[in-house]
């Protein structure tokens, strides 16, 4: 799990104005994404964005196909059916970010759906995901009643649906679903931005952290660990004044490959923004010397995730997938797209800005719809770096290809989606490759 979460974060940032990778094996893996020359044979398309998703969908379908014959009580049956429908729809919504519509397999019974399955229409795909998540939410438990961390709740379903509706630009539905989530009266921003990501404040360790809705739950065990930080540590890193809670020890890995941040993004923060404190621009090395990372272009580091109990490659720091801050900014964006700036939409953005200790906006300051749209995009960048959201945000705002061209890359309109994996197209004659690939 560790490498897959790492690669998801990297791919969604090195394709944008936020992240960069240099040196070593991970640079070679990320090079097609950095240079915008991926193709259908690029490994992560199959191994990260496709195969694990369809395995989860198969497992959900297996349960749904057979649960009627089970002898378990009806209440439990209703719950696990809702959970399976949530998982299946979540995976389809996840894949949509990368591929657009994909074959919509809803049963393991090949007499109902053929083995070689073509693409649904955009309308059918959207209706399926939306219906599944809304109906699953009806039978999922309230988050306050869920005793097993990461097990699905109503909040999970509403949050996943919010993101799907955002990426399909269904603004009115976003407003409705974010209201459903807010009406649960459960989620809230954690008081301190940096501390939101501390291991001791992960939901399984601190029930007061009600900001994290969906997370990649990671441990100190190889295979289930977070290893993003091993590439983020600079050479000879020991500590940084920005992160006094953490000191690297010789029992921890520090890779030759370097996960870095682009200068323009780092410099875009307000100097007083506390979110920037998770980015280091200098550090103390093993000799106790202060090293300035900014002497090399695009060389600052995000140390958003760290674990003082890391051993070797294995850090137990979780990587959040959906946070309440995301819901607030999604609602603000949707309201702006419907009606332009309103007091409510500005107030929602200010909830996030106030925690970041930067000057809140007044309604008169944010300008017209287009100006406020850009301000929200900027806010999302400062709030969610190293969480794998930048690519989808830039695509939704029509800036993904534009920003790549500004970096000197040659791009094509087809690249807002990835191609279907070559092995899948070869194995399934009913699956036609995306146009242009």
Order of alpha helices (4+ residues) and beta strands (2+ residues): alpha-beta-alpha-alpha-alpha-alpha-alpha-alpha-alpha-beta-alpha-beta-beta-alpha-beta-beta-beta-beta-beta-alpha-alpha-alpha-alpha-alpha-alpha
